[in-house]
């Protein structure tokens, strides 16, 4: 599937596809691939240092809509706040 990008942003027409969504909307126990990190500033830089960048894969361990999103990247578990998770565009791998 081709993603239409303009200046690093995913267009709204791409988000109509059920397989592309934000990390804050992902289901528990699903493997996802990062498509884009939107305007996260210094938090985005920190995510890159942790190995969380475009095209990286991770497993959603917990996402209960009230707490931070808990995910696993390369065998390490991380918690990402809901505000930051709502700026990370992902797609399901399976």
Order of alpha helices (4+ residues) and beta strands (2+ residues): beta-beta-alpha-beta-beta-alpha-beta-beta-beta-alpha-beta
